[in-house]
Amino acid sequence: MGKQRKTWSTDVKETIILSVLRGELGVAEAARQHGANESLIHTWKTQFLEAGRARVLGRTAPIWGLPAFLTTDQTRV
């Protein structure tokens, strides 16, 4: 049988991402400390920054884990 996927709370994701963005940890070090894959942390970081950018530009931030094109702003008529 395959390996069970680990689920990450948004609080843990945020803690990891902010430590990377502040320069307290590198992505590789954060991945080792938390038992996560480096590419997963890069994905979270990209999603976090895209959501922040959307808010700064006055748009609704995308939901964690969903692509930015699925935001409600682009579906309004």
PDB file with one MODEL, atoms N, CA, C and O in Angstrom:
MODEL        1
ATOM      1  N   MET A   1       0.819  -1.174   0.000  1.00  0.00           N
ATOM      2  CA  MET A   1       0.000   0.000   0.000  1.00  0.00           C
ATOM      3  C   MET A   1       0.875   1.253   0.000  1.00  0.00           C
ATOM      4  O   MET A   1       1.992   1.236   0.517  1.00  0.00           O
ATOM      5  N   GLY A   2       0.358   2.350  -0.587  1.00  0.00           N
ATOM      6  CA  GLY A   2       1.129   3.576  -0.702  1.00  0.00           C
ATOM      7  C   GLY A   2       1.244   4.343   0.600  1.00  0.00           C
ATOM      8  O   GLY A   2       0.550   4.072   1.580  1.00  0.00           O
ATOM      9  N   LYS A   3       2.136   5.299   0.571  1.00  0.00           N
ATOM     10  CA  LYS A   3       2.378   6.139   1.738  1.00  0.00           C
ATOM     11  C   LYS A   3       1.249   7.159   1.901  1.00  0.00           C
ATOM     12  O   LYS A   3       0.781   7.737   0.920  1.00  0.00           O
ATOM     13  N   GLN A   4       0.818   7.376   3.137  1.00  0.00           N
ATOM     14  CA  GLN A   4      -0.236   8.350   3.432  1.00  0.00           C
ATOM     15  C   GLN A   4       0.301   9.771   3.264  1.00  0.00           C
ATOM     16  O   GLN A   4       1.415  10.066   3.695  1.00  0.00           O
ATOM     17  N   ARG A   5      -0.484  10.655   2.639  1.00  0.00           N
ATOM     18  CA  ARG A   5      -0.071  12.048   2.490  1.00  0.00           C
ATOM     19  C   ARG A   5      -0.213  12.786   3.806  1.00  0.00           C
ATOM     20  O   ARG A   5      -1.148  12.555   4.572  1.00  0.00           O
ATOM     21  N   LYS A   6       0.725  13.671   4.050  1.00  0.00           N
ATOM     22  CA  LYS A   6       0.671  14.506   5.240  1.00  0.00           C
ATOM     23  C   LYS A   6      -0.154  15.748   4.926  1.00  0.00           C
ATOM     24  O   LYS A   6      -0.007  16.336   3.855  1.00  0.00           O
ATOM     25  N   THR A   7      -1.011  16.145   5.843  1.00  0.00           N
ATOM     26  CA  THR A   7      -1.772  17.368   5.651  1.00  0.00           C
ATOM     27  C   THR A   7      -1.149  18.464   6.505  1.00  0.00           C
ATOM     28  O   THR A   7      -0.689  18.212   7.619  1.00  0.00           O
ATOM     29  N   TRP A   8      -1.138  19.667   5.981  1.00  0.00           N
ATOM     30  CA  TRP A   8      -0.502  20.795   6.627  1.00  0.00           C
ATOM     31  C   TRP A   8      -1.550  21.844   6.947  1.00  0.00           C
ATOM     32  O   TRP A   8      -2.326  22.232   6.074  1.00  0.00           O
ATOM     33  N   SER A   9      -1.579  22.306   8.184  1.00  0.00           N
ATOM     34  CA  SER A   9      -2.509  23.378   8.548  1.00  0.00           C
ATOM     35  C   SER A   9      -1.997  24.683   7.952  1.00  0.00           C
ATOM     36  O   SER A   9      -0.807  24.825   7.670  1.00  0.00           O
ATOM     37  N   THR A  10      -2.901  25.628   7.765  1.00  0.00           N
ATOM     38  CA  THR A  10      -2.491  26.914   7.217  1.00  0.00           C
ATOM     39  C   THR A  10      -1.554  27.635   8.174  1.00  0.00           C
ATOM     40  O   THR A  10      -0.681  28.382   7.732  1.00  0.00           O
ATOM     41  N   ASP A  11      -1.718  27.427   9.475  1.00  0.00           N
ATOM     42  CA  ASP A  11      -0.816  28.056  10.454  1.00  0.00           C
ATOM     43  C   ASP A  11       0.617  27.557  10.296  1.00  0.00           C
ATOM     44  O   ASP A  11       1.564  28.341  10.365  1.00  0.00           O
ATOM     45  N   VAL A  12       0.772  26.258  10.085  1.00  0.00           N
ATOM     46  CA  VAL A  12       2.115  25.686   9.916  1.00  0.00           C
ATOM     47  C   VAL A  12       2.720  26.167   8.596  1.00  0.00           C
ATOM     48  O   VAL A  12       3.899  26.519   8.537  1.00  0.00           O
ATOM     49  N   LYS A  13       1.908  26.177   7.543  1.00  0.00           N
ATOM     50  CA  LYS A  13       2.399  26.675   6.253  1.00  0.00           C
ATOM     51  C   LYS A  13       2.886  28.113   6.385  1.00  0.00           C
ATOM     52  O   LYS A  13       3.963  28.469   5.905  1.00  0.00           O
ATOM     53  N   GLU A  14       2.069  28.931   7.048  1.00  0.00           N
ATOM     54  CA  GLU A  14       2.415  30.339   7.216  1.00  0.00           C
ATOM     55  C   GLU A  14       3.712  30.504   8.009  1.00  0.00           C
ATOM     56  O   GLU A  14       4.559  31.325   7.658  1.00  0.00           O
ATOM     57  N   THR A  15       3.859  29.730   9.066  1.00  0.00           N
ATOM     58  CA  THR A  15       5.073  29.792   9.879  1.00  0.00           C
ATOM     59  C   THR A  15       6.305  29.445   9.044  1.00  0.00           C
ATOM     60  O   THR A  15       7.328  30.126   9.120  1.00  0.00           O
ATOM     61  N   ILE A  16       6.198  28.395   8.258  1.00  0.00           N
ATOM     62  CA  ILE A  16       7.318  27.963   7.416  1.00  0.00           C
ATOM     63  C   ILE A  16       7.637  29.034   6.376  1.00  0.00           C
ATOM     64  O   ILE A  16       8.796  29.413   6.206  1.00  0.00           O
ATOM     65  N   ILE A  17       6.615  29.517   5.687  1.00  0.00           N
ATOM     66  CA  ILE A  17       6.824  30.503   4.623  1.00  0.00           C
ATOM     67  C   ILE A  17       7.426  31.788   5.168  1.00  0.00           C
ATOM     68  O   ILE A  17       8.366  32.334   4.591  1.00  0.00           O
ATOM     69  N   LEU A  18       6.883  32.271   6.282  1.00  0.00           N
ATOM     70  CA  LEU A  18       7.400  33.521   6.844  1.00  0.00           C
ATOM     71  C   LEU A  18       8.849  33.377   7.307  1.00  0.00           C
ATOM     72  O   LEU A  18       9.633  34.318   7.183  1.00  0.00           O
ATOM     73  N   SER A  19       9.209  32.216   7.836  1.00  0.00           N
ATOM     74  CA  SER A  19      10.603  32.015   8.246  1.00  0.00           C
ATOM     75  C   SER A  19      11.531  32.025   7.029  1.00  0.00           C
ATOM     76  O   SER A  19      12.666  32.493   7.113  1.00  0.00           O
ATOM     77  N   VAL A  20      11.045  31.508   5.906  1.00  0.00           N
ATOM     78  CA  VAL A  20      11.843  31.530   4.672  1.00  0.00           C
ATOM     79  C   VAL A  20      11.931  32.957   4.130  1.00  0.00           C
ATOM     80  O   VAL A  20      13.012  33.411   3.756  1.00  0.00           O
ATOM     81  N   LEU A  21      10.804  33.663   4.086  1.00  0.00           N
ATOM     82  CA  LEU A  21      10.799  35.025   3.552  1.00  0.00           C
ATOM     83  C   LEU A  21      11.619  35.985   4.404  1.00  0.00           C
ATOM     84  O   LEU A  21      12.229  36.915   3.876  1.00  0.00           O
ATOM     85  N   ARG A  22      11.637  35.770   5.709  1.00  0.00           N
ATOM     86  CA  ARG A  22      12.435  36.632   6.603  1.00  0.00           C
ATOM     87  C   ARG A  22      13.925  36.323   6.505  1.00  0.00           C
ATOM     88  O   ARG A  22      14.753  37.098   6.985  1.00  0.00           O
ATOM     89  N   GLY A  23      14.267  35.208   5.893  1.00  0.00           N
ATOM     90  CA  GLY A  23      15.658  34.813   5.782  1.00  0.00           C
ATOM     91  C   GLY A  23      16.162  34.051   7.001  1.00  0.00           C
ATOM     92  O   GLY A  23      17.362  33.812   7.135  1.00  0.00           O
ATOM     93  N   GLU A  24      15.242  33.668   7.893  1.00  0.00           N
ATOM     94  CA  GLU A  24      15.631  32.904   9.078  1.00  0.00           C
ATOM     95  C   GLU A  24      16.038  31.478   8.704  1.00  0.00           C
ATOM     96  O   GLU A  24      16.916  30.886   9.331  1.00  0.00           O
ATOM     97  N   LEU A  25      15.394  30.944   7.685  1.00  0.00           N
ATOM     98  CA  LEU A  25      15.701  29.599   7.186  1.00  0.00           C
ATOM     99  C   LEU A  25      15.734  29.628   5.668  1.00  0.00           C
ATOM    100  O   LEU A  25      15.003  30.387   5.031  1.00  0.00           O
ATOM    101  N   GLY A  26      16.582  28.802   5.105  1.00  0.00           N
ATOM    102  CA  GLY A  26      16.524  28.576   3.675  1.00  0.00           C
ATOM    103  C   GLY A  26      15.442  27.542   3.394  1.00  0.00           C
ATOM    104  O   GLY A  26      14.982  26.858   4.308  1.00  0.00           O
ATOM    105  N   VAL A  27      15.043  27.426   2.153  1.00  0.00           N
ATOM    106  CA  VAL A  27      13.997  26.469   1.799  1.00  0.00           C
ATOM    107  C   VAL A  27      14.435  25.046   2.146  1.00  0.00           C
ATOM    108  O   VAL A  27      13.649  24.272   2.693  1.00  0.00           O
ATOM    109  N   ALA A  28      15.669  24.702   1.836  1.00  0.00           N
ATOM    110  CA  ALA A  28      16.161  23.352   2.116  1.00  0.00           C
ATOM    111  C   ALA A  28      16.160  23.064   3.614  1.00  0.00           C
ATOM    112  O   ALA A  28      15.763  21.981   4.043  1.00  0.00           O
ATOM    113  N   GLU A  29      16.603  24.034   4.405  1.00  0.00           N
ATOM    114  CA  GLU A  29      16.645  23.850   5.850  1.00  0.00           C
ATOM    115  C   GLU A  29      15.232  23.739   6.436  1.00  0.00           C
ATOM    116  O   GLU A  29      14.983  22.908   7.309  1.00  0.00           O
ATOM    117  N   ALA A  30      14.316  24.575   5.956  1.00  0.00           N
ATOM    118  CA  ALA A  30      12.924  24.518   6.427  1.00  0.00           C
ATOM    119  C   ALA A  30      12.310  23.165   6.077  1.00  0.00           C
ATOM    120  O   ALA A  30      11.579  22.580   6.876  1.00  0.00           O
ATOM    121  N   ALA A  31      12.613  22.675   4.881  1.00  0.00           N
ATOM    122  CA  ALA A  31      12.089  21.374   4.458  1.00  0.00           C
ATOM    123  C   ALA A  31      12.597  20.261   5.367  1.00  0.00           C
ATOM    124  O   ALA A  31      11.827  19.390   5.770  1.00  0.00           O
ATOM    125  N   ARG A  32      13.880  20.284   5.691  1.00  0.00           N
ATOM    126  CA  ARG A  32      14.446  19.272   6.578  1.00  0.00           C
ATOM    127  C   ARG A  32      13.834  19.350   7.972  1.00  0.00           C
ATOM    128  O   ARG A  32      13.463  18.328   8.549  1.00  0.00           O
ATOM    129  N   GLN A  33      13.729  20.562   8.511  1.00  0.00           N
ATOM    130  CA  GLN A  33      13.210  20.729   9.869  1.00  0.00           C
ATOM    131  C   GLN A  33      11.764  20.284  10.015  1.00  0.00           C
ATOM    132  O   GLN A  33      11.369  19.757  11.054  1.00  0.00           O
ATOM    133  N   HIS A  34      10.980  20.500   8.969  1.00  0.00           N
ATOM    134  CA  HIS A  34       9.544  20.220   9.062  1.00  0.00           C
ATOM    135  C   HIS A  34       9.128  18.936   8.349  1.00  0.00           C
ATOM    136  O   HIS A  34       7.956  18.561   8.377  1.00  0.00           O
ATOM    137  N   GLY A  35      10.074  18.271   7.717  1.00  0.00           N
ATOM    138  CA  GLY A  35       9.753  17.027   7.023  1.00  0.00           C
ATOM    139  C   GLY A  35       8.898  17.235   5.780  1.00  0.00           C
ATOM    140  O   GLY A  35       8.046  16.409   5.452  1.00  0.00           O
ATOM    141  N   ALA A  36       9.137  18.347   5.097  1.00  0.00           N
ATOM    142  CA  ALA A  36       8.388  18.677   3.885  1.00  0.00           C
ATOM    143  C   ALA A  36       9.319  18.606   2.682  1.00  0.00           C
ATOM    144  O   ALA A  36      10.542  18.615   2.826  1.00  0.00           O
ATOM    145  N   ASN A  37       8.731  18.537   1.507  1.00  0.00           N
ATOM    146  CA  ASN A  37       9.487  18.548   0.274  1.00  0.00           C
ATOM    147  C   ASN A  37       9.798  20.001  -0.095  1.00  0.00           C
ATOM    148  O   ASN A  37       8.948  20.875   0.074  1.00  0.00           O
ATOM    149  N   GLU A  38      10.988  20.262  -0.590  1.00  0.00           N
ATOM    150  CA  GLU A  38      11.373  21.623  -0.969  1.00  0.00           C
ATOM    151  C   GLU A  38      10.432  22.214  -2.008  1.00  0.00           C
ATOM    152  O   GLU A  38      10.077  23.390  -1.927  1.00  0.00           O
ATOM    153  N   SER A  39      10.026  21.410  -2.983  1.00  0.00           N
ATOM    154  CA  SER A  39       9.140  21.937  -4.031  1.00  0.00           C
ATOM    155  C   SER A  39       7.778  22.335  -3.451  1.00  0.00           C
ATOM    156  O   SER A  39       7.138  23.261  -3.950  1.00  0.00           O
ATOM    157  N   LEU A  40       7.342  21.646  -2.411  1.00  0.00           N
ATOM    158  CA  LEU A  40       6.086  21.990  -1.756  1.00  0.00           C
ATOM    159  C   LEU A  40       6.194  23.365  -1.091  1.00  0.00           C
ATOM    160  O   LEU A  40       5.268  24.172  -1.169  1.00  0.00           O
ATOM    161  N   ILE A  41       7.313  23.621  -0.445  1.00  0.00           N
ATOM    162  CA  ILE A  41       7.523  24.924   0.199  1.00  0.00           C
ATOM    163  C   ILE A  41       7.596  26.026  -0.852  1.00  0.00           C
ATOM    164  O   ILE A  41       7.062  27.115  -0.641  1.00  0.00           O
ATOM    165  N   HIS A  42       8.246  25.759  -1.973  1.00  0.00           N
ATOM    166  CA  HIS A  42       8.285  26.744  -3.055  1.00  0.00           C
ATOM    167  C   HIS A  42       6.877  27.040  -3.567  1.00  0.00           C
ATOM    168  O   HIS A  42       6.551  28.193  -3.848  1.00  0.00           O
ATOM    169  N   THR A  43       6.047  26.013  -3.689  1.00  0.00           N
ATOM    170  CA  THR A  43       4.666  26.190  -4.135  1.00  0.00           C
ATOM    171  C   THR A  43       3.882  27.045  -3.146  1.00  0.00           C
ATOM    172  O   THR A  43       3.173  27.969  -3.545  1.00  0.00           O
ATOM    173  N   TRP A  44       4.011  26.736  -1.849  1.00  0.00           N
ATOM    174  CA  TRP A  44       3.324  27.533  -0.819  1.00  0.00           C
ATOM    175  C   TRP A  44       3.777  28.985  -0.863  1.00  0.00           C
ATOM    176  O   TRP A  44       2.966  29.904  -0.749  1.00  0.00           O
ATOM    177  N   LYS A  45       5.076  29.180  -1.029  1.00  0.00           N
ATOM    178  CA  LYS A  45       5.633  30.537  -1.066  1.00  0.00           C
ATOM    179  C   LYS A  45       5.050  31.316  -2.250  1.00  0.00           C
ATOM    180  O   LYS A  45       4.669  32.477  -2.099  1.00  0.00           O
ATOM    181  N   THR A  46       4.981  30.696  -3.401  1.00  0.00           N
ATOM    182  CA  THR A  46       4.411  31.328  -4.592  1.00  0.00           C
ATOM    183  C   THR A  46       2.947  31.681  -4.364  1.00  0.00           C
ATOM    184  O   THR A  46       2.517  32.787  -4.689  1.00  0.00           O
ATOM    185  N   GLN A  47       2.181  30.750  -3.808  1.00  0.00           N
ATOM    186  CA  GLN A  47       0.759  30.988  -3.539  1.00  0.00           C
ATOM    187  C   GLN A  47       0.586  32.124  -2.532  1.00  0.00           C
ATOM    188  O   GLN A  47      -0.299  32.964  -2.690  1.00  0.00           O
ATOM    189  N   PHE A  48       1.415  32.152  -1.514  1.00  0.00           N
ATOM    190  CA  PHE A  48       1.355  33.179  -0.479  1.00  0.00           C
ATOM    191  C   PHE A  48       1.633  34.558  -1.080  1.00  0.00           C
ATOM    192  O   PHE A  48       0.913  35.518  -0.806  1.00  0.00           O
ATOM    193  N   LEU A  49       2.675  34.646  -1.896  1.00  0.00           N
ATOM    194  CA  LEU A  49       3.036  35.922  -2.507  1.00  0.00           C
ATOM    195  C   LEU A  49       1.988  36.381  -3.519  1.00  0.00           C
ATOM    196  O   LEU A  49       1.696  37.574  -3.606  1.00  0.00           O
ATOM    197  N   GLU A  50       1.418  35.449  -4.285  1.00  0.00           N
ATOM    198  CA  GLU A  50       0.364  35.793  -5.248  1.00  0.00           C
ATOM    199  C   GLU A  50      -0.870  36.330  -4.524  1.00  0.00           C
ATOM    200  O   GLU A  50      -1.487  37.296  -4.973  1.00  0.00           O
ATOM    201  N   ALA A  51      -1.226  35.701  -3.401  1.00  0.00           N
ATOM    202  CA  ALA A  51      -2.382  36.154  -2.624  1.00  0.00           C
ATOM    203  C   ALA A  51      -2.135  37.557  -2.074  1.00  0.00           C
ATOM    204  O   ALA A  51      -3.029  38.403  -2.107  1.00  0.00           O
ATOM    205  N   GLY A  52      -0.938  37.805  -1.575  1.00  0.00           N
ATOM    206  CA  GLY A  52      -0.591  39.130  -1.070  1.00  0.00           C
ATOM    207  C   GLY A  52      -0.604  40.180  -2.163  1.00  0.00           C
ATOM    208  O   GLY A  52      -1.080  41.296  -1.953  1.00  0.00           O
ATOM    209  N   ARG A  53      -0.091  39.832  -3.310  1.00  0.00           N
ATOM    210  CA  ARG A  53      -0.073  40.757  -4.455  1.00  0.00           C
ATOM    211  C   ARG A  53      -1.492  41.107  -4.873  1.00  0.00           C
ATOM    212  O   ARG A  53      -1.792  42.265  -5.162  1.00  0.00           O
ATOM    213  N   ALA A  54      -2.363  40.106  -4.906  1.00  0.00           N
ATOM    214  CA  ALA A  54      -3.750  40.337  -5.287  1.00  0.00           C
ATOM    215  C   ALA A  54      -4.421  41.306  -4.316  1.00  0.00           C
ATOM    216  O   ALA A  54      -5.165  42.190  -4.738  1.00  0.00           O
ATOM    217  N   ARG A  55      -4.164  41.145  -3.025  1.00  0.00           N
ATOM    218  CA  ARG A  55      -4.758  42.026  -2.020  1.00  0.00           C
ATOM    219  C   ARG A  55      -4.233  43.458  -2.161  1.00  0.00           C
ATOM    220  O   ARG A  55      -4.999  44.412  -2.025  1.00  0.00           O
ATOM    221  N   VAL A  56      -2.951  43.613  -2.430  1.00  0.00           N
ATOM    222  CA  VAL A  56      -2.365  44.937  -2.599  1.00  0.00           C
ATOM    223  C   VAL A  56      -2.983  45.636  -3.814  1.00  0.00           C
ATOM    224  O   VAL A  56      -3.178  46.852  -3.808  1.00  0.00           O
ATOM    225  N   LEU A  57      -3.283  44.869  -4.835  1.00  0.00           N
ATOM    226  CA  LEU A  57      -3.879  45.425  -6.050  1.00  0.00           C
ATOM    227  C   LEU A  57      -5.383  45.602  -5.925  1.00  0.00           C
ATOM    228  O   LEU A  57      -6.038  46.019  -6.880  1.00  0.00           O
ATOM    229  N   GLY A  58      -5.942  45.287  -4.749  1.00  0.00           N
ATOM    230  CA  GLY A  58      -7.363  45.503  -4.511  1.00  0.00           C
ATOM    231  C   GLY A  58      -8.269  44.393  -4.981  1.00  0.00           C
ATOM    232  O   GLY A  58      -9.484  44.576  -5.067  1.00  0.00           O
ATOM    233  N   ARG A  59      -7.707  43.260  -5.282  1.00  0.00           N
ATOM    234  CA  ARG A  59      -8.517  42.116  -5.710  1.00  0.00           C
ATOM    235  C   ARG A  59      -8.688  41.156  -4.553  1.00  0.00           C
ATOM    236  O   ARG A  59      -7.950  41.213  -3.569  1.00  0.00           O
ATOM    237  N   THR A  60      -9.647  40.291  -4.673  1.00  0.00           N
ATOM    238  CA  THR A  60      -9.829  39.244  -3.680  1.00  0.00           C
ATOM    239  C   THR A  60      -8.658  38.282  -3.802  1.00  0.00           C
ATOM    240  O   THR A  60      -8.314  37.846  -4.900  1.00  0.00           O
ATOM    241  N   ALA A  61      -8.055  37.958  -2.684  1.00  0.00           N
ATOM    242  CA  ALA A  61      -6.921  37.033  -2.696  1.00  0.00           C
ATOM    243  C   ALA A  61      -7.399  35.645  -3.045  1.00  0.00           C
ATOM    244  O   ALA A  61      -8.471  35.233  -2.602  1.00  0.00           O
ATOM    245  N   PRO A  62      -6.625  34.911  -3.835  1.00  0.00           N
ATOM    246  CA  PRO A  62      -6.994  33.530  -4.131  1.00  0.00           C
ATOM    247  C   PRO A  62      -6.955  32.686  -2.865  1.00  0.00           C
ATOM    248  O   PRO A  62      -6.203  32.972  -1.933  1.00  0.00           O
ATOM    249  N   ILE A  63      -7.760  31.663  -2.848  1.00  0.00           N
ATOM    250  CA  ILE A  63      -7.783  30.743  -1.718  1.00  0.00           C
ATOM    251  C   ILE A  63      -6.540  29.877  -1.783  1.00  0.00           C
ATOM    252  O   ILE A  63      -6.121  29.465  -2.865  1.00  0.00           O
ATOM    253  N   TRP A  64      -5.946  29.597  -0.625  1.00  0.00           N
ATOM    254  CA  TRP A  64      -4.749  28.754  -0.578  1.00  0.00           C
ATOM    255  C   TRP A  64      -4.969  27.488  -1.375  1.00  0.00           C
ATOM    256  O   TRP A  64      -5.969  26.794  -1.193  1.00  0.00           O
ATOM    257  N   GLY A  65      -4.044  27.192  -2.250  1.00  0.00           N
ATOM    258  CA  GLY A  65      -4.082  25.949  -3.005  1.00  0.00           C
ATOM    259  C   GLY A  65      -4.834  26.046  -4.313  1.00  0.00           C
ATOM    260  O   GLY A  65      -4.777  25.113  -5.114  1.00  0.00           O
ATOM    261  N   LEU A  66      -5.543  27.145  -4.563  1.00  0.00           N
ATOM    262  CA  LEU A  66      -6.250  27.308  -5.826  1.00  0.00           C
ATOM    263  C   LEU A  66      -5.499  28.303  -6.698  1.00  0.00           C
ATOM    264  O   LEU A  66      -4.934  29.271  -6.190  1.00  0.00           O
ATOM    265  N   PRO A  67      -5.489  28.075  -7.999  1.00  0.00           N
ATOM    266  CA  PRO A  67      -4.818  29.024  -8.891  1.00  0.00           C
ATOM    267  C   PRO A  67      -5.499  30.390  -8.838  1.00  0.00           C
ATOM    268  O   PRO A  67      -6.700  30.483  -8.584  1.00  0.00           O
ATOM    269  N   ALA A  68      -4.729  31.442  -9.078  1.00  0.00           N
ATOM    270  CA  ALA A  68      -5.245  32.807  -9.004  1.00  0.00           C
ATOM    271  C   ALA A  68      -6.397  33.044  -9.977  1.00  0.00           C
ATOM    272  O   ALA A  68      -7.258  33.879  -9.700  1.00  0.00           O
ATOM    273  N   PHE A  69      -6.441  32.337 -11.109  1.00  0.00           N
ATOM    274  CA  PHE A  69      -7.493  32.585 -12.085  1.00  0.00           C
ATOM    275  C   PHE A  69      -8.865  32.113 -11.610  1.00  0.00           C
ATOM    276  O   PHE A  69      -9.869  32.373 -12.274  1.00  0.00           O
ATOM    277  N   LEU A  70      -8.922  31.422 -10.471  1.00  0.00           N
ATOM    278  CA  LEU A  70     -10.201  30.983  -9.939  1.00  0.00           C
ATOM    279  C   LEU A  70     -10.786  31.946  -8.909  1.00  0.00           C
ATOM    280  O   LEU A  70     -11.739  31.601  -8.209  1.00  0.00           O
ATOM    281  N   THR A  71     -10.227  33.142  -8.811  1.00  0.00           N
ATOM    282  CA  THR A  71     -10.762  34.115  -7.854  1.00  0.00           C
ATOM    283  C   THR A  71     -12.084  34.660  -8.352  1.00  0.00           C
ATOM    284  O   THR A  71     -12.367  34.610  -9.549  1.00  0.00           O
ATOM    285  N   THR A  72     -12.893  35.178  -7.450  1.00  0.00           N
ATOM    286  CA  THR A  72     -14.213  35.674  -7.800  1.00  0.00           C
ATOM    287  C   THR A  72     -14.145  36.932  -8.651  1.00  0.00           C
ATOM    288  O   THR A  72     -15.081  37.208  -9.401  1.00  0.00           O
ATOM    289  N   ASP A  73     -13.063  37.706  -8.556  1.00  0.00           N
ATOM    290  CA  ASP A  73     -12.958  38.948  -9.328  1.00  0.00           C
ATOM    291  C   ASP A  73     -13.081  38.713 -10.822  1.00  0.00           C
ATOM    292  O   ASP A  73     -13.665  39.530 -11.533  1.00  0.00           O
ATOM    293  N   GLN A  74     -12.546  37.626 -11.296  1.00  0.00           N
ATOM    294  CA  GLN A  74     -12.547  37.382 -12.723  1.00  0.00           C
ATOM    295  C   GLN A  74     -13.829  36.744 -13.219  1.00  0.00           C
ATOM    296  O   GLN A  74     -14.022  36.589 -14.424  1.00  0.00           O
ATOM    297  N   THR A  75     -14.703  36.376 -12.303  1.00  0.00           N
ATOM    298  CA  THR A  75     -15.961  35.754 -12.718  1.00  0.00           C
ATOM    299  C   THR A  75     -17.115  36.746 -12.666  1.00  0.00           C
ATOM    300  O   THR A  75     -18.229  36.425 -13.080  1.00  0.00           O
ATOM    301  N   ARG A  76     -16.853  37.961 -12.154  1.00  0.00           N
ATOM    302  CA  ARG A  76     -17.905  38.988 -12.093  1.00  0.00           C
ATOM    303  C   ARG A  76     -18.187  39.544 -13.477  1.00  0.00           C
ATOM    304  O   ARG A  76     -17.286  39.665 -14.308  1.00  0.00           O
ATOM    305  N   VAL A  77     -19.428  39.874 -13.710  1.00  0.00           N
ATOM    306  CA  VAL A  77     -19.815  40.438 -15.004  1.00  0.00           C
ATOM    307  C   VAL A  77     -20.259  41.856 -14.824  1.00  0.00           C
ATOM    308  O   VAL A  77     -20.628  42.516 -15.795  1.00  0.00           O
TER     309      VAL A  77
ENDMDL
END
